[in-house]
Amino acid sequence: MKAIEEIDTNTKKDNIIDGIMKSNGLYCLVSNAKVGKSMFALQLANAITKGTNFLGHNTMSSPVLYISTESNFGQIQERVESLGLTFPLKTFFIIDRDGKGEVSIFDIDYKINDYAKNMNGKIIIMDMLKDINLGIDYDINNYQDVGQKLLPKLREICDKNNVTILFTHHLNKQGKVLGSTAFDAVVDGKLTDRKST
């Protein structure tokens, strides 16, 4: 416990993106299908690896781990090239589903640990959440399943590795997050793109 006057106001803020995304947090990037969530995520990753401005906000310089369940290495490279992005050496790491139907957290847990501890990585982008096997059964429409099983499992990964997770997800036809309202209630923040397809 500290008295207010004991708090050092000069302490460096530990944010991934100033005013938008804090360290060791859980965030959701949502939009309609085919709007460009992956492209947005790649641009964000590029800014973070360089420690440059993103949407008018300062970013923390950090390597980025990008877990893709929809695109393979070649497709991601094509997107990076089409966006004209360049990443500093050894700052952007990709895990794809390696020809499988999903990415199992059990298969990549040691890679996440290595990224966080040995590469001092601070952010993991999971592009798309729906195809990440976290070893739990849940109904995406059930508030308790999402709020007490799914998102706490992601937060456990954040806490264990001292990283921030940004996962991509879809909006429903009403323009709200697909599935339970727990997605809105439990995450630390949500980035929403409401552009139509």
N, C-alpha and C positions, 0 to 999 in steps of 0.2 A: 504494500500500500504506500502511496506517495501523496503528500500534500501538493496542491496545484503549483505552489511556488517552487517545488523541488523538481518539476518537470523541465528538462532541457529543451527549450523551443528551437535550438539550433540543430537538434538531432536530424540526420538525413532521413527524409521520407523514403520508405521502402515500397515504391510503387512500380508496377510493370508499365502502366501508362498513367501519368499524372492525372488525377481527377476522374479516371475511368476504371482502372483495374489495379487492385492492390496485390502485393505479394502474398503467397500462400492462401489464395482465394479460389473460388469456384464460380465460373462465368459461363453464360450461354449466348451463343450467336445464332439467332433465328431469322428465318425468312421463308418466303414461299419457295417451292422447288424451282430449280434452274434459274435463280436470280443472280447467283454469283457468290454464295457463301464461301466456297473454296478459294475463289480469286481474292476475296476480301481477306480471308485468313492468311493467304500467302503474302499479300501486301503487308499485313500486320507483322507477320514473321520476319519479313525483310527489314522493316523499320526497327524491330527489336534487336535483330542480330547486329545492326549497325549503330543502335542507340540514337537513331534520328527521330525527328518529329513525325507524329502520326495523327492525322486529323486535327492538327494545331496543338497537340499535346506532346510534351516530352516523354520519351520512353527510357526504360532501363536497358542498358546494353547487356544482352544475355544470349547464349546459344538457345536455339529453339528445337524442340522435339516435335515433329509433325507425324501423327498417327493417322494414316489414311485408310479408310475401309472401302472407298469407292474407286480410287485411282491407284494404278501401280506406279513404280518408279519412273518409267518412261513417260506416262501421261502427266505426272507431276512436273517432270523436267520440261515437257512441251508447254505446260501452262506458265511455268517460270519464265521461259524464253519468250512466250507471246506477250507477257506483261513487261518484258524488258528488265526483269529483276536480276540482280547479281548479289550473291551472298559472300561475305568474307569467308575465307577458308576455315573449315572445321567449326562452323557455327550453326549450320542447318542440317539436322539429321532426320531421316525419314524411316518410318516403319510402315510397310504396306501389309495387306493380308496374305501375301505370299501364295496366291492361288486358292486360298481357303475361303469359306463362306463368311468368316468373321475373324476378328483379331481377338485372341484370348489373352486376358490380362496375365494369366499364369505363364504363358509362353514368353511374355515380354517384360515381366516384373524385374528381372535382373538387368535388362537394358535400361529401364526407367531409373533404377537405382544407380547404375553406372553413369547415366547422363547427369543425374542430380549431384552425385558425390564427386566423380572424377572430372566432369566437364563443367561443373558449377552452373548447370542449367537451371533456369528459374521458371520456364513456362512450357507446358505441354498443350498442343492443340490436337483435339480428337475430332476428326472430320469423317464421319458422322457417328454420333453416340449410339444409334440404333444397332450397329453391327459390331459393338465392342462387347465381348463376353466377359462379364465381371464375376462370373461364378455364382450368380444369384438368380432366382426366378422372380419376376415381377411383372405386373400388369401396368403398362404405361398410362392407363386411364385411372388407376387407383391411387388416390392421394397418399394413403399410408405406404403403399409399395414404393412410390416414387420418393416421398418425403422421409421414409424411415429405412429404406433398403438401398435404392439406387443411388440417390445423391449422397447419402452418408458414406457409401462405398467409394465414391469419387473423392469425397473430402478426406477419407482415410488415406488415399494415395497422396493427396496434397500434403497432409500432415506428416506422413511417414517420410516423404522425400523433400519437404520444404519447397514445394513448387506450386505454381498456379495452374489450374486446368481451365482451358476454354474449350467447350464442346459445341459442335454445330448440331442444330435440330431444326425441324420444320414448323411453320405456322399452319393452323387449320384453315378451313374455308371462311371462318369468321375473323381471321386475322389475329387469333390468339395462339399461344404456344400449344402445339399438338399434344394431346394427352392431359394429364392431371394439372391442376392449378398449382400443385406443389413445385413445379418447375419455376414458377414466379416467386413462390414464397421462400424457398430454401437456398437458392443461389445468391451469391453476393452481388451479382449484377447481370444485366441482360442487354445485349446489343441487338437491336431489331431493325431489319430492312424490310419495309412494307411495299417495295416496288412490285408491281404486277409482272407476270411473265410475258 
